[in-house]
Amino acid sequence: MGAFDWFWKAMGSGTSRNQKRSIAITEDAARRAEDLAQLSREELNERARTALAGGELKDPAEFLAVLGEASRRTLGMSPFKVQSQAVLRLLEGDVVHMATGEGKTLVGAMAATGFGLMGKRVHVITVNDYLAARDAQWMSPLVEFFGVSVGAITEALPPERRREAYACDVVYGPVNEIGFDVLRDHQITRRSEAVQAPADVALVDEADSVLVDEALVPLVLAGSQPGAAPTGQITDVVRGLHEKEDYTTDDDRRNVFLTEEGAHKVERALGIESLYDDDHVGSTLVQVNLALHAKALLHRDVHYIVREGKVQLIDASRGRVADLQRWPDGLQAAVEAKEGLSVTEGGKILDTMTLQALMGRYPLVCGMTGTAVEATDQLRQFYDLRVSVIEREKPLRRFDEADRIYATMEEKNTAIVEEIALLHATGQPVLVGTQDVAESEALAEALRRRGIKAAVLNAKNDAEEAGIIAQAGQPGRVTVSTQMAGRGTDIRLGEGVTEGLAVIGTSRHRSARLDNQLRGRAGRQGDPGLSLFFVSLEDDVVATGGAGEEVTAKPDAQGRIEQKKVQDFVEHCQRVTEGQLLEIHAQTWKYNKLLADQREIIDARRARLLDTDQAWAELSERAPQRAAEVAGLESREQAARQIMLYHLDAAWADHLALMDDVRESIHLRAIARETPLDEYHRIAVREFKELAQRAVDAAVETFSEVTIDEAGAHLEDYGLARPSATWTYMVSDNPLAGGNSVVRGIGSIFR
């Protein structure tokens, strides 16, 4: 009986039959493999194409056998039967659940090759630059063996080289960069300026991370524009405010509120009568609230780091620096002012798209991860994707110890250091997963005081990740990492390491799936190993999931609690937070879906303006006299295109800003017994109906007045220049908190 039979019974017999069929096919492929060793490259190519006749998988066993032989020749890697089974499930559009260390990189390359041979362009979507570049280079001999081209996208790649990479049949790239390229391509005024080429398949590595953990995250493209940054005086005043006395925060520290005394203190310091009168509510108060948000809710080495005189955001789900990302609405400037750095200008949002909407652009989505089973409901609900569980090649030998629970965080932290010291004394390598940069550094310092040297891996030194992880399995090695934890890279055990890698979690995450991601660093490919999580009743997941509930505990002298009811309570708290995350996802999806549908209409309109003479035709009809004046210019169609696209893009940006404001206040609609979501949709539909007409009217006015010559339309002279610089950032998206912006707490201060 397979380890996951319970799962298939829950999913229904259809999925079980698919599994049995896949296993039978891979058995057949293994039998055929022996006959392929003597074939030439040309003969193998011919056999592969015959198996994929007409762009369909006609003979899957033959194709898998050929792929396996090609892998042996080009990479020196012989796929296990379970890997071939995973390839088949990917080609049929599933998300495959494969344990950590079971060879997902090869599986992804084999499946991508299959899609490429079917005539489909594939984006192999990774979670970071390093993996995209590494996997493209590592797997290219296999893919190119069949005449399929391979490219890679990384953050530093210039536009021309991006264009070349996207033209390949198989394109490896981090999800953020692929999404930002979509947004940047929505700002072009000539089709030749686009860097992306349409893709047919998204093959998502670490699929649960991309499709679930970060699905709520809007990618944002902003253009340079002076922002409402707090002045130095306001920053100094706010720096002197005290929590509870001058301001308060809500329980989960997402919103901050000035008290009456705090408001009076600010007013006295600034020499104004009231922050809330007409002269100050739209300017001074906004700046005070920005500075207060930066002071109270955004913490150095948790939400951001300061490196080379600049504030750099940390992507919390990965523990990495979020390159080229900023906070919007003056918040970036507020944090810079708080840190005493040079304040940069603000930005106007030009376009935005959630990762979930980005995935919706692909005709076919499939993927692989070590923790797909736990995300089955989300994958089915939001993407209509099935999960196929692939058994391990070798039995799991890792021991997952029960959580060690402590009354206080201080007692827990003391116990963590003691446990690491005990393991270290035996020579067993230890990987410790922490929640943020500050915790990783504090733990490393505590270990140093005990005479234990620890390698630290966090957002401050993420460039050293591969080297640190490569050594993490050596005898006596202690590695302290944030959530990044070398995901996608192997931790190989050194000689003499008989007990395997010990993985320690310093607290439970809000999702058990994230715990399992960390656990999966140990016990790879049949290696021994240990996983152990420490929890305190003061931890975030317990405080959030157990809010309003009390549990009676009897700690021992070291603060440890071993009663089963407390163990059960911790499990309950995590289930509550998981339920909250799922509800947030469901609600956010409902809010975002309409905007995603409207974006498709804008995309289609933009494509017509870019690829046809529609812009010239429409403006000629509305302003025939002006059209006659410029009819002799070769640049007339491009000038019309520039004008129409400028105003369409501006109208869309204004629409996004308006709907963001509506989202900020939509929860107040419930007071009038209106359904917030229905009211949001009503406003969105009404405003969108007027968008196109407003854009055309503005374009006609510009067309009639702007200078047009052989160089095109001189929009800059008319005050209509596109931003000279753009940047990208990501914001939290949580409609249950009353808004979708990382600065949603600012709006809440006014309540």
N, C-alpha and C positions, 0 to 999 in steps of 0.2 A: 504493500500500500504506500503510495507516494506521500511525501511530506506535506503536499498541498492539496490532497484529495478533498479535504474539508472545504477548501476554497472553491474547487470546481463544482461541488455539490451545491454550494450556495449560489454560484453563478448560473447553474442550469446545464442540462445535458449537451446543448449545442456547443458550448465552449469545450467541454470534455471531449466531444467527438473530434473537434479541431485539434486538440492536443494529441489524441491517439493517431490521427491522420498524419500530423507533423512528425511524430516519432517514427511511424512506419516509413515515411519518405526518407528520413535521415538514415534509417537502417539500410534502405535500398541504395542510397547515395554511397554509403560506406562500402557496400559490396561492389559497386561499379568503379570505385576509386582505383583499384588495383590495375585496371585495364588502361588507365590514362597516362601512366608514368612514361611510356615510350612515345607518346604523341608529341609532335612539334608544337611550337607556339601558334603557328597558323592553324593547325588542326584543332587545337584546343579552342581557339577563337571561333572557328567554324561550328564546333560542337555547342559552344555557349550560345551563339546566335540562333542556331537551330532550336535549342531548348526554349528560346525566348521569341519564337516566330510571331510576327505581327504585333510586337509590343506587349505580349502576354506571356505568362509563365506556363508554357505548354508542357514541359517535362521537368518538374522541379527537382527530382532526384538526380537527373543528368546534370542540371545546372549547378546544384550544390556540389556534386562530385568534381566538376570542372573548376569551380571556385576554390575548392580545397587543394587541388593539384597546383593551381596557379599560386596560391598562398605559400605552399611549400617551396616552390621554385623561386619566388621573388622575395619572400620575407623569412624563409626558413621556419615558418610556423605552420604546424599541422592542426587544423581546427578540430576540436572535440565534437562529438555528435551533438552535444547540447548547444554548442555555438552554431552549428549548421541549422539546428531546429530554431534557434532565435532568429537567424537570417530569414528563414522561411516565414516566420510570424511577422517580421518587419515588412517583408515584401507584400504581405497580405493586409498591412495597415494597422497592426496592433502596437500597443506599448508592451514591451517585454520586461518582465521582472527577472533580472539576473543578479545574483549575489555579487558583492564587491570582490574584485579580483578574478572574476570568471572570464575575462577577456572581451569586454564590451567594445573596446577600440577596434579589434579585428572584425567583430560582428558588424559594427557600423560600416566599416569600409567594404565588406563583402556585400552588404545590402545596398549601399550606395552604388557600387559597381553594377549590381543587378538593375537598379532603376536607370542608371546611365545607359545601359545596353538596351533598355526598353524605349530609349529616346526621350527620357524625362530628365530635366535639370533638377539636381538635388542640392538643397542647403543642409549640410550636416551642422547642426546648431549646438555649440558648446557653451559653457558657462564663463569662459574667460579667454583672453588673447593667447595665453601660454598653450592651452590645450588645442586651440584651433591651429596654431602654427606647428606645434609638435605633431599632431595627428596627421595633418596634411602631408608633412614631410615624411613621416614614418610609413604611412600607408600608400603613398603615391606609387611605389613600384608595382603593387598589386593592381591598383585601379588602372594605371597606364598600360599594364600588360595587355589589356583588352582594347586599347586605343581610346580610352575614356580620359578626358583631360581633368586636371585637378588644380584648384586654386585655394588660397587662404586669405581671409580678411582679418586685419588686426587694426587696433586703434591708430597706430602711427602711419598707416598706409596712405599715401597721397591719392587724390582722385583718379589720376590716369592709371595707376597700378590697381586701384580698386576696380576700375572699369574692366581691366584685363582679367582680373580674378573672377569677377561676376560672370564673365563670358564663358567660363569653363563649365563642363558638364557636372562636376562635383565641386561644391564650394564649401569649405570649412570656415566657420565664422562664429564669434560670440554673439549671443542673441541681442545684446544691447546695440552693438555696432550695426548689425543687419537692420534693426529697427530704426536707428538714427539715420541710416542711409535712405530708408524709405521716406522719412520726414524731410531730409535734405533734398531728395529728388522731387518733392512736392513744391519746391521753391524755384525750380528751373524755369527759364523762359525759352530755351531751345532744347529740342529732344536730344541733341548731341551732348548736352551737358549732363544727362542722367548717367549715374554710375551703375545702377542695378539693371539686370535683365530678368524678365519674369522667370520664376521657378515653379516647378510642378509639385515638389515634395519637400516637406520639412522633416528631416530625420533628427530627432531631438535627443542629444545625450543628456544624462541627468534630467530626464523628462519631468519628474515630479517637481524639481526645483524651478524649471522654466514654466511649466504649464500650470502649476498649482501655487508654489510659494511666492512666485513673483508675477503671477497672472494679474494681480490687482495693480501692479506698478505702471503708472503712465510714463512713457518716454516723452520728454518735452524738448522741443526746439525753441530757443529764444533768440531774439535779436537785441543788439545793444541799444540801450535807451536809458537816460538818466532816471534813477530810481529814488524812492522815498527813504533814503538811508538816514538813520538817526544821527543827529549832530553830536560833536564831541561833548557838548554840555549835557545833552540828554543822556548819553551813555554814562557819563560820570554820575549823574543824579540817580539813574537806575541802579548803578553798581552799589550804591549805598542803601538800597532797600533791603528789608529783611523779611524772610518768609514767615507766614502766619500773622505777623504784625502789619506789613505793608502789602502783601499779596498772598494768595493761596493758590494751590493747584488741586485738580481733581485726583481721585484715587489712583488712576493709572498714569498720572503725570503727562497727560496729553494736552491739557488746557491750563492756562494760568489766568488769574483774575486779580485786578487791583482791588484792595480794600478801600473803604472810604478814607481811612487814615492815610493809606498810601497815596491816594489821589491828591489829598491835601498837601502831603509832603512834597510831591512833585510840583504842584502848583506854586507853593511857597518858594521852592528852589529856582523855578524858572521865572518867577515874578509875574505870573498871570493869574487872572481871577478864577477861571474855570477851564479845565481841560475839555469840558463838554459843551462849550458855547460854539456858535457858528464859526468863529474865527480859528478855532483850534481842533474841532472834532475831526476834520478831514485831513489835518496835517500833523500838528503837534501830538495829538493823541495816538495817531497811527504810528508815529516814530517811537513814542514811549512804549507802545505795545510791542513793537518789533524788538526794541532793546530788552524789554522784560522777558519776552519769549526766548531770546538768545541767552539771557542770564539764567533763567530758571529751568528751561527744558532741554537745552542743547549743551552737552557736556563734552569738553575736550577729552580725547582718547576713548570716547564712547561713541559719539555721533560724528566726530570729525577729529582729524589730527592737524597739527600745524607743522608744515615742512617747507623749508626754503622760503620762509616768510609768507607762505600762502596757506589759506584754509583749504583742506582737502576732505571731502565727504567720505564717509565709510559706508559701504554697502553692507548693511547689517546681516543680510541673509548669507553673505559669503565671507564676511570679515575682511574685505579688501577695500583699498582705495577705489572710489568710483571716479575714474578718469574723466576729465572734461565735464564734470557735473557740478552744478551749483544749486543753491536754494533760490526760489523765486521771491517776488514781492518785497524786495528790500531786506529779506532775512539774511542773505549772504553778507550784505554790507553790515548788518547789525552784528553778526558774529565777528566779522573782521574788525569792527570798531571795538568790540568787547575785548579782543585779543591785542589791541594796540597796533594793528597792521594797517597798511594802506588800503583805503576803502575803494572798491571797484564799482563801476556803474551798474545800474540795474538792468532789467531786460523785459521786453514785452514778449509774451508767449505767441509764437508764430503758428505752431501746430503741435498737436499732442496725439498720442496713440498708446493704448494699453498693450502689454505683451499678449494678452488674450486676443485682442483685435488683430494684432500682427499675425498670430498663428492662424486666424481665420482667413487670411489672404491666400493661404496655400490650399490647393485642391485636395491634397492628401497630407495628413500629419501622422507620423508614427514616432516611436521613441524607445528608449531603454533606460533603466535605472535599477538600483538595488533595493529601492523602497517603493515600488509601484503598487503592491497589494494594498498598503495602507491608504493610498490615494485613489482607490478604485472608484469610489462614489463621485469624487470631483471630476475624474477623467471621463466618466460616463455622462455625468450631468451637464458638463460645460463643453465637452468636445465630442461626445458620442464615440468615445474610444474604448475599446476592450483591452483588458490586461491579460497577457499570456504569461504564466509562470513557468520559468525554465529551471529544472532541477539542477542542483550543483553537480559538477563533475566528480567531486570527492566529498565525502560526508563532512559536515561541520563539526569541528573539534573545539570550538571556542566555548568557554564557560561564562555564561552571563549571570553574574552574582546578583542577588536581590539588593535593592537600593539600601544605602545606609542613611538613615534619617536622623537629623539633629534638631534640637529645639531652636537654636539661634544660628545665625550666619557665622558668627565668630567661632562657635564651637565646631561647626561644619568645616570651616577653613583650616582650623587647627588639625582636625582629623585627616583632611586631605593631605596636608604636608606630612603627617606621620605615616600615612599609607604609602605615599610616594617614596619616603625614606626607606621603609621596609622592603618594598619591591626593588628599589635601587641597590640595596645592600646585597641582594641575591644575584645581581647582574642582569635581571630581566629588563628589557627596554620598556619605557613607559611613554605613552602619548596622552597628554592631558588636554581635553577640550574645554575651553572657557567661553564666556558669553561675549566678551568685548576686549578691546586693547588694554584698557586700564586693569582689568582683572588678570589678564595674561602677564602683564608686567609686575603687578603686585605679587602674584604667585611665584614668579621667577625670582623676585627679590627675597621672598620668604625662604625659598629653597636655598638661595645663595647663603643666607645667614646660617643655614644648617650644613653648609659645606657641600651642597649639591649644585653642580653647574647644569643649567638647563638651557637648551636652544629654544629661542622664542620665535614663533612664526605668527605675524599679524600684519595689519595693514601698513605698518611702518617699514616692513622689510619684505613685502610680498615678492619682490624681484628675486629674493634668495630662496623662494619656496622649493624649487626642484632639488637644490643642494641639501637643504635641511631635511626634506622628506627622505631623500636617498640615504641619509645616515640614521633615520629614526629607528630602524630595526636592529642597530648594532648593540652589542652587549653593554649594559649599564647606561645606555643613552636615555636621557629625559628630554622630551620635546613638549613644550607648552604652546598650544595653538588656539586661535580663535576658530570660528565656524568654518573657515577655509579648509583647515585640516588636510591639505594635500589631496582634495577630492579629484579623482581622475588620474592619480599617480600611484604607483605601487610602493608599498612599504615592505621591502624585502628583508627577511631576517638574516642577521649575521651568523657567522659560524659559532657554534656552541650555544646558541639560544634555543634551549630545549623546551622552555615553557611558552614560547611565542611572545607576541606583543601584548602588553597590558594597556587597555584603554580606560581612562578615567574621565568621567563627566563631572564637572564641578556643580552642575545643577541640571534638573530636567528642563527640556525646552517646552514651548507651548504646544508642540505637536510631537507625538511619539515617533513620528516618521523621522524627525530631525535627530532624535536620540538614536534611532536605528542606523542613520547615516554615519554617526560617529562610531557606534558599535562595529559597523562593517569594516572599519580600518583594521580590525584584528580578525584572525581566523580565515585569512584568504587562501583559497585553493587547497583546503585541507590542512593548513597550518594550525598548530595549537594556538591558544590565546585566551585572554581574559577581558571582560568588560565589567565595569562597576561605576554606578552613579551615586553621587552624594547629593542629599537634599536637606534643606532646612525649612522649618515652618515659616521663615521670613523670606523665602525665595519668591521671585516674581510670579512663577506659575502657580504657587500655592496661594499667594495673596490675591491674585486675579481670579483664579478658578474657584477659590473657596471664600470669596467675599461674602460677608454676612453670616458665614457658618463658623461654628466653634467645634473644636475637637479637644477632648481631654487626653493629655499625654503625661506619661511618667518617665521622664528622662533619667538616665543613670548619672554617675558622677561626672562623666565626660560630656553629658548632654545628649547622648544617643538614645533614640526611642525605638523600641523593637516590637511594640504592640501591633498586631495585625490590623486593628481598626485604623491605625494611623497610616500604615502602608496602603490600605484601601482608600483612605481619605486623599492621599497624594495622587493615587491613580484617578480618583474621581475629579480632582482639581484639573488634572491634565485633560480628561475627557471633556470637561466644561470649556476649557480654553480652545480645544479642537473644535467643539461645536460652535463657539463664537467665531472662529476663523472661517468655518464653512458658511455660516450665516452672513458674515461680511462679504464673502465671495459671491454668494447668491444675490445679495442685495446690490452689490456693485455691478455685477453682470447685467442686472435689469436696468440700472441707470445708464450703463455704457452702451448697451446694445443699440439704442436708438441713435446715439451719436455715431456709432460705427456704421449703421445703415445710411445715415446722412453723409458720412465721409465717402461712401461708395458713389453716391450721386455726384459729390464734388470731384472725386477722382475721374469719373467718366466725363464730366464737363471739362475738366482741365485737359484730359487727353484729346478731346475734340479740338480745343483751342490750340493745343500744341501741334497736332498732326494734320490739321486741315486749314482751309482759309476762312473758317467760320467767323473768327474775330473780325476780319476785314469786311465780310459780308454783313455782319450785324451792325457794325459801326457805320458802314456806307449807307445802310438803310435808314438808320436813325439820324445821321448827320451827312446828307448827300453833298451839301455845299463844301464842307471841309474835305470830304472824300475826293471831290473833284480837284481840289487844290493840290493834293498830294498824290494824285493818281499816277503821275509820271515817275515817281520815285520807286526804285527797285526795293527799297526798304519798307514800303508801305505795309505789306502784310506782317512783317516782323514787328513793326512799330505798333500796329493794331494788336498784335498778340501780346506785346509787352504791357500795353495799357490794360487790356482785358484781364490778363493774368494777375497784374498788380492788384486790381480792385477785387477780383474774385478771392485772392489770397487774403487781402485785408478784411473782406467781409467775413470769411471763414474764421479768421483770428478773432474778430470782434464777437462772432457767434460763440466761439469757445469760451471767451472771457465772460460773456453774458451768462452762459449756462453754468460756468463755474460759480458765478455769484449766486445764481438760483440755487445751486446745490448747497452753498454755504448757508442759505436761509430756509431751505425747503422744509426742514423739520418743524418750523414754526407754523406751516400750513395746517398741521394736525390740530392746532388750537381752534381753527375754524371748521373742524370736523371734515376737512378735505383729506383725501389720501395723498401723502406727499409724492409718491411715485407717479400717480395719475396726473397730478398737477404739474409735475416736472415734464412729463411727456406732452401735456397740452401746450405748455409754454414753448417747448423745443420745436414742436411741429408748427406752431403759429409763427415763431420767429424765423424758422428755416424757409417757410413759404415766401417770405419777403426778402430773403438774403440775395437770391439770384437777381431779382429786379433792382435792388439797391446797388448791386455791383455793376450791372449794366448801365444804370442811370449815371453813376459816378464815372464810368468809363467814357460814356458819351460826352460828358462835360469836359473831362480831361482831353479827349480826342479833339474837341473843338478849340481848345485853348493852348495846348502844349506845343512847343517847337518840335517839328518833325523834319528831318533832313536825311541825307544818305546814311548817316550814322544811326538813324532810328529815332525813337521818341526820347526827348531829353527830360525824363521824369525828375531827375535830380534838381534841375533848375526850377521845377514846379513844386518842390518840397515833397516829392513822392519817392525818394530814394529808398531802395531796400536796405536793410541793416548792413553796415560795413563789416560786422562780425557777428557770428552766431555761436551759441554753445548749447550743450545738452545737459539735462539733469533729469532726475527721477523724483517723484513725490509720492508720499503715502496716499492711499486711496481708501477711505473708510466712511461710507455714508452713514453708518450707525453713530458716528461721532458728530454728525451734523455738517460734514464737509468733506472735500476730497483733497485738500491741500495740507502740506506739512505745516502750514501756518494757520490751520483751521482754528486753533485756540485763540488767535487774535480776534477773530470775529466774535467768539464766545465771550470775550471780556465785556462786551457791551450789555450783556444780559442783566 
